[in-house]
């Protein structure tokens, strides 16, 4: 596992952590190793900006550990048409 990546065990023992795009709200499974969004090219967020907890849901908007807002619910420009 590359440095800086955390493995989060899911209910069935599998790794369950994601990176989120703050621009278009796309997501990537941590194991894919993407650094930038494949849709818009923005750098992906790997963890909470406040406490660094891993993102455990591709739909996360708030950190499950500390409650900090991870990304806005509406991307700039209003999202997809």
N, C-alpha and C positions, 0 to 999 in steps of 0.2 A: 504494500500500500504506500503511495507517495507521501512524502512528508506533508504535514498540515491537514491531511484528510482524516476524518474520524469515521469509524465503523459503528453504526448504530444497529443493534439487533432488533429485529421485528418480532412479532408474536411467534412466528414459525422459525426463528433463529436466523433469518436472512437479513442482509444489510438493507436498511430502509432509511436513507438520507438523500436529500435533494439539494440542488442549487436552483435558485430562482432568478429570473430576469426582472430587474426593476423597471425596465422600459416597456416591454410588451407582455409581461407576466408568463412567458413560456417557462418551462422547467426542464431539468435534466437530472437523471439519477446520478448520484455522486460517483458511482462505479464507472460511468461512461468517461469520466476524466475531462469533460468539456470545461473550458475556462471562459469562453465567450458564447453568447446566445447564437444558435444556428438560424434563428429567424431574423434578428435585427442587428446582431454583432456587438451588443452591449455586454460588458463584463458581468458574469453571473455572481450572485450573492450566495456564499457557502454557509453562512451562519448568522446568528443574531448580531447586529452591529453593537449591541450593548454588552451582552454576556458571552458571546461566541458559541452559544448552544447550537447544535446542528438543527437543520430544518428537517422535520420529520414528515411533512405533508406537502405535496406539490401545490395544494390550495392555500397554504399558510399565508396569512397577512400579518399575524402577530406571533411573537415568540411564546412557545408553550412553557418556557422556564421562567421568564421575567415579565412578559406582557408587552414588551417594546414592539412598536409598529415596525414590521420588516419592510414592506413595500406598500404603496398606496393601493386602494381598491380600484382606482381608475387610472390607467396609464396616461401619460401626457398625450394630448391629441384625441382622447376619448376612446382609445382602443381600436379594435377592428371594426370596419364598417358594417 
